[in-house]
Amino acid sequence: MLSFLKAIPFGIFMSWILSLFMGNGGTSGGVLAVHRAHILDMSFYWSWPLFFAGLALTWALLLMMDA
């Protein structure tokens, strides 16, 4: 459970960085569904499928390092 909580920030960071490059390039990434998110006065590119993929990848790596 602790490795899952440790993986969340890395999944967020990976999704944010990859979505930033893809969104600035003018693509939605097809299945990745990169879109511009607006929160209060800020806007940024975000992708839920990228977040879940990054979360799963990081979680698996942290579980393997723990063993």
C-alpha positions in Angstrom: 0.0 0.0 0.0 2.8 2.4 0.8 4.4 1.8 -2.6 1.1 2.8 -4.2 1.0 6.1 -2.3 4.6 6.7 -3.3 3.8 6.1 -7.0 1.0 8.7 -7.2 3.3 11.8 -7.4 5.4 10.1 -10.1 2.3 9.2 -12.1 1.1 12.8 -11.9 4.5 14.2 -12.9 4.8 11.8 -15.9 1.3 12.5 -17.1 1.8 16.3 -16.8 5.1 16.3 -18.7 4.1 14.0 -21.5 0.7 15.8 -21.9 2.5 19.2 -22.0 4.7 18.1 -24.9 1.8 16.4 -26.8 -0.6 19.2 -26.2 1.8 21.9 -27.3 2.4 19.9 -30.4 -1.3 20.2 -31.2 -2.3 16.6 -30.9 -4.8 14.9 -28.7 -2.8 11.7 -28.7 -5.8 9.6 -29.9 -6.5 7.1 -27.2 -4.5 9.1 -24.7 -7.1 11.9 -24.9 -4.8 14.8 -24.0 -7.0 17.8 -23.2 -6.6 21.3 -21.7 -7.7 21.3 -18.1 -8.8 24.6 -16.4 -8.6 25.0 -12.6 -9.3 28.5 -11.2 -7.0 30.8 -13.2 -4.6 28.1 -14.4 -4.8 25.8 -17.4 -2.6 22.9 -18.3 -2.6 19.8 -20.5 -3.8 16.5 -18.8 -4.5 12.9 -19.8 -6.1 10.4 -17.5 -5.0 7.4 -19.5 -1.4 8.6 -19.3 -1.8 9.1 -15.5 -3.1 5.6 -14.9 -0.3 4.1 -17.2 2.4 6.1 -15.3 0.9 5.1 -12.0 0.9 1.4 -12.9 4.4 1.6 -14.3 5.8 3.4 -11.2 3.9 1.2 -8.8 5.3 -1.9 -10.4 8.8 -0.6 -10.3 8.5 0.4 -6.6 7.1 -3.1 -5.8 10.0 -4.7 -7.6 12.5 -2.6 -5.7 10.9 -3.4 -2.4 11.3 -7.1 -2.7 
